[in-house]
Amino acid sequence: MKYLRTTMPDASQWDVPAELIAKSRAAYYAQLDSERGEGSYDAIYALELDYTLAAPDELEDWAANNMNWSDVSHAAMRRCGCRPAQARRLTTRGLGERRKGGRRKAMNARTPNAEVSRTEGEKKS
């Protein structure tokens, strides 16, 4: 299962299921595109969901720019025993209220060995 790991300003870390973020994005684009006559809602939703789950940059972007902590807090799982210095993290402006000043990164598993991230200043490849 994929997660978006967020680090709050208080240094606590939370894993948000990537599927929750991807569903939010897929619903938005399925509604928008189906109203434009670009296909059926269900077909567009399925395509967007698959695309977003396969694209960590899209997950990070959607969460940072289109979601608030209140949208995901019910599904977020606190990661215990992790100190902020254990991994590099991305600075984010999104995930609203409590997230301001925090950091986030997409990952495939909830183990430190599976973490792949970029610092905000690094170029995306």
C-alpha positions in Angstrom: 0.0 0.0 0.0 1.2 3.5 -0.8 1.3 6.3 1.7 2.1 10.0 1.7 4.2 10.6 4.8 3.7 14.0 6.4 5.8 15.6 9.1 4.0 18.1 11.2 5.6 21.2 12.6 5.7 19.4 16.0 7.9 16.7 14.3 5.2 14.0 14.5 5.0 11.9 11.4 1.7 10.7 9.8 1.1 8.3 6.9 -1.9 9.2 4.8 -3.1 6.4 2.4 -2.2 7.5 -1.2 -5.6 6.0 -2.4 -7.5 8.6 -0.4 -5.6 11.4 -2.1 -5.8 9.8 -5.5 -9.6 9.3 -5.1 -10.0 13.0 -4.3 -8.1 14.0 -7.5 -9.8 11.4 -9.6 -13.3 12.6 -8.5 -12.4 16.2 -9.3 -11.1 15.5 -12.8 -13.8 12.9 -13.6 -16.5 15.5 -12.8 -14.8 18.3 -14.7 -14.0 16.2 -17.8 -17.3 14.4 -18.0 -19.1 17.7 -17.9 -17.0 18.8 -20.8 -18.1 15.7 -22.7 -14.7 14.1 -22.7 -16.0 10.7 -21.6 -18.1 9.0 -18.9 -17.5 9.9 -15.3 -16.7 6.3 -14.4 -14.2 5.8 -17.2 -12.4 9.1 -16.5 -12.4 8.4 -12.7 -10.8 4.9 -13.2 -8.1 6.4 -15.5 -7.3 9.3 -13.2 -7.2 7.0 -10.1 -4.7 4.7 -11.8 -2.6 7.6 -13.1 -2.4 9.3 -9.8 -1.5 6.2 -7.8 1.4 5.6 -10.3 2.7 9.2 -10.1 4.1 10.2 -6.7 4.6 13.8 -7.9 0.8 14.1 -8.7 0.0 12.7 -5.2 2.3 15.2 -3.5 1.0 18.1 -5.7 -2.7 17.3 -5.1 -2.3 16.9 -1.4 -0.2 20.0 -1.0 -2.4 22.3 -3.1 -5.9 20.9 -2.9 -6.4 19.1 0.4 -6.6 20.1 4.1 -5.6 18.1 7.1 -9.3 17.8 7.9 -9.8 15.9 4.6 -7.3 13.2 5.6 -7.0 13.2 9.4 -9.6 10.4 9.8 -7.4 8.0 7.8 -3.9 9.2 8.8 -1.8 6.8 10.9 0.8 8.2 13.3 4.2 6.7 12.7 5.8 5.9 16.1 9.5 5.9 16.9 10.7 8.1 14.1 12.9 11.1 14.7 12.8 14.0 12.1 16.5 13.5 11.2 15.9 9.9 10.0 15.0 10.8 6.5 15.0 13.7 4.1 11.6 15.2 3.6 9.8 17.7 1.3 8.6 21.0 2.5 5.0 21.6 1.7 2.5 24.4 1.8 -0.6 22.2 1.7 -2.7 19.8 3.7 -4.1 22.9 5.5 -4.6 23.8 9.1 -2.2 21.7 11.1 0.1 20.9 8.2 1.4 24.5 7.6 5.1 24.4 7.9 5.2 20.6 7.8 6.7 18.3 5.2 5.6 15.4 3.1 6.8 12.6 0.7 5.2 9.7 -1.2 6.4 6.2 -0.4 5.4 2.7 -1.2 5.6 1.2 2.2 5.7 2.2 5.8 9.3 1.3 6.4 12.3 3.7 6.3 14.1 1.5 3.7 11.4 2.1 1.2 11.5 5.9 1.4 12.5 7.8 -1.7 12.3 11.5 -1.6 13.8 14.8 -2.8 14.5 17.9 -0.9 12.6 20.9 -2.1 15.6 22.4 -3.8 16.5 19.3 -5.9 15.3 19.1 -9.5 12.7 16.5 -10.4 13.9 14.0 -12.8 
